[in-house]
């Protein structure tokens, strides 16, 4: 946690120093272009790599009755065996976080001297995850107005609905509150839960701190340390059209925000945040559970297709190779080692 927080503070300092030292072109033009290129290339490379990974067996995650005999009622969504059913389950997973909604929390308690495991509903994680992800989606859609001229009507509608509860000037957006609430919950969940703190890696903390820094710097730039929006749009339109415009004269908060976003884009393809694209490539989600209708054979295991000439390692041979180590580890063996 400390390392991730220190790294976030370092990025903040670098963004501020770049503006203060007159390096606006480096941090406002070159860095975002490099970050965008790394993001696109890294994202595509990761998806292609996953797509080329062999999946010889049907390994979908199921939580219901598989289709078998006619008089046994199957579960179409929990154990889909047709492509339309898989598609529906994928849509519910992507847009409603269905598996997270079904998530439960287990706690070990002692009742009358007897240890028991009790399961509880865990819907808060699902709710705040929805707030964060949909808040981020709407914010990205709203930011498209900086890249497009004229602004499409659909984006204007999203912006209007997001700011329908207008409070003061500039208009307050609901998603600004939603994304902060979602990130605050995810951060406090890791801080409060001893079990989560134990399994959390620096990369987990860094992603959270980086997203919080982006959200906070963006909100500060809109409501507190205001910048010239027209000049910002001119700079961003220049980036989008590959005709860069000098960002000189924009406040430091803009370069701090852009630095955070650029670091996120560079870090994204190589982090756990790639679950955004990975969910579509996951065989546990996108495969049909039809193992009772079709035989799935591992193509690189010749004994799996009853090849009499297959030269595979039998268990007896395996035990001969590792018998001493197995006995030393306390594992059962068919034949004891010779004295």
C-alpha positions as CSV (number, residue, x, y, z in Angstrom):
1,X,0.0,0.0,0.0
2,X,2.7,2.4,0.9
3,X,4.7,1.8,-2.3
4,X,1.6,2.3,-4.4
5,X,0.7,5.5,-2.6
6,X,4.2,6.8,-3.0
7,X,4.2,6.0,-6.7
8,X,0.9,7.9,-7.1
9,X,2.4,11.0,-5.3
10,X,5.5,10.8,-7.5
11,X,3.3,10.8,-10.6
12,X,1.5,13.9,-9.2
13,X,4.8,15.6,-8.6
14,X,6.1,14.8,-12.0
15,X,3.0,16.2,-13.7
16,X,3.1,19.4,-11.7
17,X,6.9,19.8,-12.2
18,X,6.5,19.3,-15.9
19,X,4.1,22.3,-16.1
20,X,6.1,24.4,-13.7
21,X,9.4,23.8,-15.7
22,X,7.8,24.8,-19.0
23,X,7.5,21.2,-20.4
24,X,3.9,21.7,-21.4
25,X,4.4,20.2,-24.8
26,X,6.1,17.1,-23.5
27,X,3.4,16.4,-20.9
28,X,0.4,17.8,-22.9
29,X,1.2,16.4,-26.3
30,X,4.0,13.8,-26.6
31,X,3.2,11.8,-23.4
32,X,-0.5,11.4,-24.3
33,X,0.3,10.3,-27.8
34,X,2.8,7.8,-26.6
35,X,0.4,6.5,-24.0
36,X,-2.4,6.2,-26.5
37,X,-0.2,4.2,-28.9
38,X,1.0,1.9,-26.0
39,X,-2.6,1.4,-24.9
40,X,-4.0,0.4,-28.3
41,X,-1.1,-1.8,-29.3
42,X,-0.9,-3.5,-25.8
43,X,-4.7,-4.0,-25.7
44,X,-4.8,-5.6,-29.1
45,X,-1.7,-7.7,-28.5
46,X,-3.2,-9.0,-25.2
47,X,-6.5,-9.9,-26.8
48,X,-4.8,-11.7,-29.8
49,X,-2.6,-13.6,-27.4
50,X,-5.6,-14.8,-25.4
51,X,-7.5,-15.6,-28.5
52,X,-4.6,-17.8,-29.7
53,X,-4.4,-19.7,-26.4
54,X,-5.7,-23.3,-26.9
55,X,-8.8,-24.4,-24.9
56,X,-9.1,-28.1,-25.5
57,X,-11.8,-28.8,-23.0
58,X,-15.2,-27.3,-22.2
59,X,-14.5,-25.5,-18.9
60,X,-17.5,-23.1,-18.4
61,X,-18.3,-22.0,-14.9
62,X,-21.8,-23.4,-14.1
63,X,-24.1,-23.2,-11.1
64,X,-27.1,-25.2,-12.3
65,X,-28.3,-28.5,-13.8
66,X,-26.7,-29.5,-17.0
67,X,-28.9,-30.7,-19.9
68,X,-29.2,-34.5,-19.8
69,X,-32.4,-36.6,-19.7
70,X,-35.6,-35.1,-21.0
71,X,-37.4,-35.4,-17.7
72,X,-34.7,-33.5,-15.8
73,X,-35.2,-29.7,-16.1
74,X,-31.9,-28.0,-17.1
75,X,-30.8,-24.5,-16.2
76,X,-30.5,-22.5,-19.4
77,X,-28.5,-19.6,-18.0
78,X,-26.6,-21.3,-15.2
79,X,-25.5,-24.1,-17.5
80,X,-26.0,-22.9,-21.1
81,X,-25.6,-25.5,-23.9
82,X,-26.6,-23.3,-26.9
83,X,-25.0,-20.2,-28.4
84,X,-27.9,-17.9,-27.7
85,X,-27.9,-18.9,-24.0
86,X,-24.2,-18.3,-23.8
87,X,-24.7,-14.9,-25.4
88,X,-27.5,-13.9,-22.9
89,X,-25.3,-15.0,-20.0
90,X,-22.4,-13.0,-21.4
91,X,-24.6,-9.9,-21.8
92,X,-25.8,-10.2,-18.2
93,X,-22.2,-10.7,-17.0
94,X,-20.9,-7.6,-18.9
95,X,-23.7,-5.2,-18.3
96,X,-25.1,-6.4,-14.9
97,X,-22.2,-8.1,-13.2
98,X,-24.4,-11.2,-12.7
99,X,-21.7,-13.4,-11.1
100,X,-20.8,-10.6,-8.7
101,X,-24.4,-10.2,-7.8
102,X,-24.5,-13.9,-6.8
103,X,-21.4,-13.5,-4.7
104,X,-21.5,-14.5,-1.0
105,X,-19.3,-13.8,2.0
106,X,-18.2,-16.6,4.3
107,X,-17.3,-16.2,7.9
108,X,-16.1,-18.8,10.4
109,X,-17.9,-18.5,13.8
110,X,-17.9,-20.7,16.9
111,X,-21.3,-21.5,18.3
112,X,-21.5,-23.5,21.6
113,X,-17.9,-24.5,21.1
114,X,-18.6,-25.8,17.6
115,X,-16.9,-24.1,14.6
116,X,-19.3,-23.3,11.8
117,X,-19.0,-21.5,8.5
118,X,-21.8,-19.0,7.8
119,X,-22.6,-17.5,4.4
120,X,-23.9,-14.0,4.0
121,X,-25.2,-12.0,1.1
122,X,-22.6,-9.6,-0.3
123,X,-24.6,-7.2,-2.5
124,X,-22.7,-4.0,-1.4
125,X,-19.7,-5.0,-3.5
126,X,-21.9,-5.5,-6.5
127,X,-23.7,-2.2,-6.1
128,X,-20.6,0.0,-5.7
129,X,-18.8,-1.9,-8.5
130,X,-21.8,-0.9,-10.7
131,X,-21.6,2.7,-9.5
132,X,-17.9,2.9,-10.4
133,X,-18.0,1.1,-13.8
134,X,-21.1,2.9,-15.1
135,X,-19.8,6.2,-13.7
136,X,-16.5,5.7,-15.5
137,X,-18.4,4.7,-18.7
138,X,-20.6,7.8,-18.7
139,X,-17.6,10.0,-17.9
140,X,-15.7,8.6,-20.9
141,X,-18.8,9.2,-23.1
142,X,-19.0,12.7,-21.8
143,X,-15.3,13.3,-22.6
144,X,-16.0,12.4,-26.2
145,X,-17.2,15.9,-26.7
146,X,-13.6,17.1,-26.5
147,X,-12.7,14.8,-29.4
148,X,-15.6,15.5,-31.7
149,X,-16.8,18.7,-33.5
150,X,-19.7,19.0,-33.8
151,X,-20.8,17.1,-30.7
152,X,-23.2,14.2,-31.6
153,X,-26.7,14.5,-30.2
154,X,-26.4,11.2,-28.3
155,X,-23.5,12.5,-26.3
156,X,-25.4,15.8,-25.6
157,X,-28.3,13.7,-24.3
158,X,-26.0,11.7,-22.0
159,X,-24.4,14.9,-20.7
160,X,-27.9,16.4,-20.0
161,X,-29.2,13.4,-18.1
162,X,-26.0,13.1,-16.1
163,X,-26.3,16.8,-15.1
164,X,-30.1,16.9,-14.7
165,X,-29.9,17.8,-11.1
166,X,-28.1,21.0,-11.8
167,X,-26.4,22.5,-8.6
168,X,-24.6,25.8,-9.1
169,X,-22.3,26.6,-11.9
170,X,-20.6,24.7,-13.6
171,X,-23.3,22.0,-13.6
172,X,-22.7,19.2,-11.2
173,X,-22.6,15.7,-12.8
174,X,-24.0,12.7,-10.9
175,X,-21.3,10.4,-12.2
176,X,-18.7,12.5,-10.5
177,X,-20.3,11.5,-7.2
178,X,-20.9,7.9,-8.3
179,X,-17.3,7.2,-9.3
180,X,-15.9,8.7,-6.1
181,X,-18.4,6.6,-4.0
182,X,-17.5,3.4,-5.9
183,X,-13.7,4.0,-5.6
184,X,-14.0,5.0,-1.9
185,X,-15.9,1.8,-1.1
186,X,-13.4,-0.4,-3.0
187,X,-10.5,1.3,-1.2
188,X,-12.1,1.1,2.3
189,X,-13.0,-2.5,1.7
190,X,-9.3,-3.3,1.2
191,X,-8.2,-1.2,4.2
192,X,-10.8,-2.5,6.6
193,X,-10.8,-6.2,5.7
194,X,-7.7,-7.9,7.2
195,X,-8.1,-10.8,4.8
196,X,-8.1,-8.5,1.7
197,X,-5.2,-6.6,3.0
198,X,-3.2,-9.8,3.3
199,X,-3.8,-10.9,-0.3
200,X,-3.6,-7.4,-1.8
201,X,-0.5,-6.8,-4.0
202,X,1.1,-3.4,-4.6
203,X,-0.5,-3.6,-8.1
204,X,-4.0,-3.8,-6.6
205,X,-3.4,-0.7,-4.5
206,X,-1.7,1.2,-7.3
207,X,-4.7,0.7,-9.7
208,X,-7.1,2.1,-7.0
209,X,-4.9,5.1,-6.1
210,X,-4.4,5.9,-9.8
211,X,-8.1,5.8,-10.6
212,X,-8.9,7.9,-7.5
213,X,-6.2,10.4,-8.5
214,X,-7.7,10.7,-12.0
215,X,-11.2,11.2,-10.7
216,X,-10.1,13.8,-8.0
217,X,-7.9,15.8,-10.4
218,X,-10.6,15.8,-13.0
219,X,-13.2,17.0,-10.5
220,X,-10.8,19.7,-9.1
221,X,-10.2,20.9,-12.7
222,X,-13.9,21.3,-13.3
223,X,-15.1,22.8,-10.0
224,X,-12.1,24.3,-8.2
225,X,-9.0,25.0,-10.3
226,X,-10.9,25.8,-13.4
227,X,-9.2,25.9,-16.8
228,X,-10.1,27.3,-20.2
229,X,-12.4,24.6,-21.6
230,X,-12.1,25.9,-25.2
231,X,-8.3,25.8,-25.1
232,X,-8.4,22.3,-23.6
233,X,-10.7,21.1,-26.4
234,X,-8.4,22.7,-29.0
235,X,-5.5,20.8,-27.5
236,X,-7.4,17.5,-27.4
237,X,-8.8,17.9,-30.9
238,X,-5.2,18.4,-32.1
239,X,-4.2,15.1,-30.4
240,X,-7.2,13.2,-31.9
241,X,-6.4,14.5,-35.4
242,X,-2.6,14.1,-35.0
243,X,-2.1,17.8,-35.5
244,X,-0.8,18.8,-32.1
245,X,-1.5,22.2,-30.7
246,X,0.7,23.8,-28.0
247,X,-1.0,23.5,-24.6
248,X,0.9,26.5,-23.2
249,X,-1.2,28.7,-20.8
250,X,-3.4,25.9,-19.4
251,X,-3.3,25.5,-15.6
252,X,-1.1,22.9,-13.9
253,X,-4.1,20.8,-12.8
254,X,-4.6,20.0,-16.5
255,X,-1.1,18.5,-16.9
256,X,-1.4,16.6,-13.6
257,X,-4.7,15.1,-14.8
258,X,-3.2,14.3,-18.3
259,X,-0.2,12.7,-16.6
260,X,-2.3,10.4,-14.5
261,X,-4.5,9.4,-17.5
262,X,-1.4,8.7,-19.6
263,X,0.1,6.5,-16.9
264,X,-3.2,4.6,-16.7
265,X,-3.2,4.1,-20.4
266,X,0.3,2.8,-20.4
267,X,-0.3,0.6,-17.4
268,X,-3.7,-0.7,-18.4
269,X,-2.8,-3.5,-21.0
270,X,-0.3,-5.1,-18.5
271,X,-2.4,-5.0,-15.4
272,X,-5.5,-6.7,-13.9
273,X,-7.6,-3.8,-15.4
274,X,-7.4,-5.8,-18.7
275,X,-10.4,-7.8,-17.3
276,X,-12.4,-5.3,-19.4
277,X,-11.3,-7.1,-22.5
278,X,-10.5,-10.4,-20.9
279,X,-14.1,-11.1,-19.9
280,X,-15.0,-11.7,-23.5
281,X,-12.1,-14.1,-24.0
282,X,-12.7,-16.2,-20.9
283,X,-13.6,-19.8,-21.7
284,X,-15.3,-20.1,-18.3
285,X,-17.9,-17.6,-19.7
286,X,-17.9,-17.9,-23.5
287,X,-18.1,-21.7,-23.9
288,X,-21.1,-23.9,-24.0
289,X,-21.6,-26.6,-21.4
290,X,-22.4,-29.5,-23.8
291,X,-20.0,-32.1,-22.4
292,X,-22.9,-34.7,-22.4
293,X,-23.7,-34.0,-26.1
294,X,-20.2,-33.7,-27.5
295,X,-16.8,-35.2,-26.6
296,X,-14.1,-32.7,-26.0
297,X,-10.7,-34.2,-26.7
298,X,-7.3,-32.7,-25.8
299,X,-5.6,-32.6,-29.2
300,X,-2.0,-32.8,-27.9
301,X,-2.6,-35.9,-25.6
302,X,-2.5,-38.9,-27.9
303,X,-3.7,-41.3,-25.2
304,X,-6.9,-39.2,-25.0
305,X,-7.9,-40.5,-28.4
306,X,-7.1,-44.1,-27.7
307,X,-3.8,-44.2,-29.6
308,X,-2.2,-47.6,-29.0
309,X,1.2,-46.3,-30.0
310,X,1.1,-43.4,-27.5
311,X,4.2,-43.2,-25.4
312,X,2.8,-41.6,-22.2
313,X,4.1,-41.6,-18.6
314,X,2.2,-44.2,-16.6
315,X,1.6,-43.7,-12.9
316,X,3.9,-46.6,-12.0
317,X,6.7,-45.0,-13.9
318,X,5.9,-41.6,-12.2
319,X,6.1,-43.3,-8.8
320,X,9.4,-44.9,-9.7
321,X,10.8,-41.5,-10.5
322,X,9.6,-39.7,-7.4
323,X,9.0,-42.5,-4.8
324,X,11.6,-41.2,-2.4
325,X,10.3,-37.6,-2.5
326,X,6.7,-38.8,-2.1
327,X,7.5,-40.9,0.9
328,X,9.5,-38.0,2.4
329,X,6.5,-35.7,1.9
330,X,4.1,-38.2,3.5
331,X,2.3,-39.1,0.3
332,X,0.9,-42.7,-0.1
333,X,2.8,-44.9,-2.6
334,X,1.9,-48.3,-4.0
335,X,5.4,-49.7,-3.4
336,X,7.8,-48.7,-0.6
337,X,11.3,-47.7,-1.5
338,X,14.0,-50.2,-1.1
339,X,16.1,-50.0,2.0
